[in-house]
């Protein structure tokens, strides 16, 4: 099983960062590439369908813990050649106006090498974290 992890710090209070990260249906607030996001269900087990320039991605919320500021999701459908994908996002308070975010994912490559997929997934995580930084600064 391959693993990718990105950690960064954000100049914002943990509640503000968590509010963006935990909004499973509001992922378009942190990624300008997302044209639409529809959610079926609520809470753990909810499935979001994301449309980015005609590419459809379906993800399921696997865990959500407001006390530890952690959530996990799996990918059910999408263009990335892997299987058994599970990502976990955790935010922690460093100080009243500084938060760390840790975005980690595990997966099994399908038809491509782990070395090909890792930079792609790391880039996606970095883009999403950059989007969170922009959103909290706005």
C-alpha positions in Angstrom: 0.0 0.0 0.0 1.4 3.4 -1.0 1.2 6.5 1.2 1.4 10.2 0.5 1.4 12.8 3.2 1.5 16.6 3.1 1.7 18.9 6.2 1.6 22.6 6.2 0.7 25.5 8.5 -2.0 28.0 8.0 -2.3 31.5 9.5 -5.8 31.1 10.8 -7.6 29.8 13.9 -8.3 26.1 14.0 -12.1 26.6 14.0 -12.0 28.6 10.8 -9.8 26.0 9.0 -11.9 23.1 10.4 -15.1 24.8 9.2 -13.7 24.7 5.6 -12.2 21.3 5.8 -15.1 19.5 7.4 -17.7 20.9 5.0 -17.9 17.7 2.8 -20.2 19.3 0.3 -18.3 22.7 0.2 -15.1 21.5 -1.3 -15.7 24.0 -4.1 -14.9 26.7 -1.6 -11.3 25.5 -1.5 -10.8 24.5 -5.1 -11.6 26.8 -8.1 -11.3 23.9 -10.5 -14.5 22.3 -9.1 -17.6 23.3 -11.1 -20.1 21.5 -8.9 -20.4 19.3 -5.9 -23.5 17.4 -5.0 -23.9 15.4 -1.8 -26.3 12.4 -1.3 -26.9 11.6 2.3 -25.5 13.3 5.4 -22.8 12.5 7.9 -20.6 9.4 7.7 -21.6 7.5 4.6 -22.6 10.6 2.6 -21.3 10.5 -1.0 -20.2 13.6 -2.9 -20.1 13.8 -6.7 -17.6 16.4 -7.9 -17.5 17.7 -11.4 -14.2 19.3 -12.6 -14.2 20.3 -16.3 -16.3 17.2 -17.2 -14.3 14.8 -15.0 -16.5 13.2 -12.4 -15.2 12.1 -9.0 -17.2 10.3 -6.4 -16.1 10.2 -2.8 -17.6 8.8 0.4 -17.2 10.3 3.9 -15.8 7.5 6.0 -15.2 9.3 9.3 -15.8 12.7 10.8 -14.7 13.7 14.3 -15.2 17.3 15.3 -13.4 16.7 18.7 -10.1 15.7 17.0 -10.7 17.8 13.9 -10.2 14.8 11.7 -12.1 13.4 8.7 -11.5 10.6 6.2 -12.9 9.9 2.8 -12.6 7.2 0.2 -12.7 7.6 -3.6 -15.4 5.5 -5.3 -14.9 6.7 -8.8 -12.5 9.0 -10.6 -9.8 9.4 -13.2 -6.8 8.5 -11.0 -5.5 4.9 -11.6 -5.6 3.5 -8.1 -7.8 1.4 -5.8 -8.5 1.2 -2.1 -7.9 5.0 -1.7 -8.4 6.4 1.7 -7.5 10.0 2.7 -7.4 11.4 6.2 -7.3 15.1 7.0 -6.4 16.4 10.4 -6.1 20.0 11.7 -4.4 21.0 14.9 -4.1 24.3 16.7 -0.5 25.5 17.0 -1.5 28.8 18.6 -4.7 30.9 18.6 -4.1 32.1 15.0 -2.0 29.3 13.6 -3.1 25.8 12.5 -1.4 22.8 11.1 -3.1 20.7 8.5 -2.0 17.1 7.7 -3.5 15.5 4.5 -2.5 11.9 4.1 -3.7 9.2 1.7 -3.1 5.5 1.1 -3.8 3.6 -2.1 -2.9 0.8 -4.3 -1.7 1.8 -7.8 -3.7 0.2 -10.7 -1.8 -0.1 -14.0 0.8 2.5 -13.1 3.7 2.7 -10.7 3.6 4.1 -7.2 6.4 6.5 -8.3 4.1 8.0 -11.0 1.1 8.4 -8.7 2.7 9.9 -5.6 3.7 13.3 -7.1 0.2 13.6 -8.6 -1.6 13.0 -5.3 0.9 15.1 -3.4 0.2 17.9 -5.9 -3.6 17.6 -5.4 -3.2 17.8 -1.6 -0.9 20.9 -1.9 -3.5 22.6 -4.2 -6.3 21.9 -1.8 -4.2 23.2 1.2 -3.3 26.3 -0.9 -7.1 26.7 -1.5 -7.8 26.6 2.2 -5.1 29.3 2.8 -6.8 31.5 0.2 -10.3 30.9 1.6 -9.3 31.7 5.2 -7.4 34.9 4.0 -10.4 36.2 2.1 
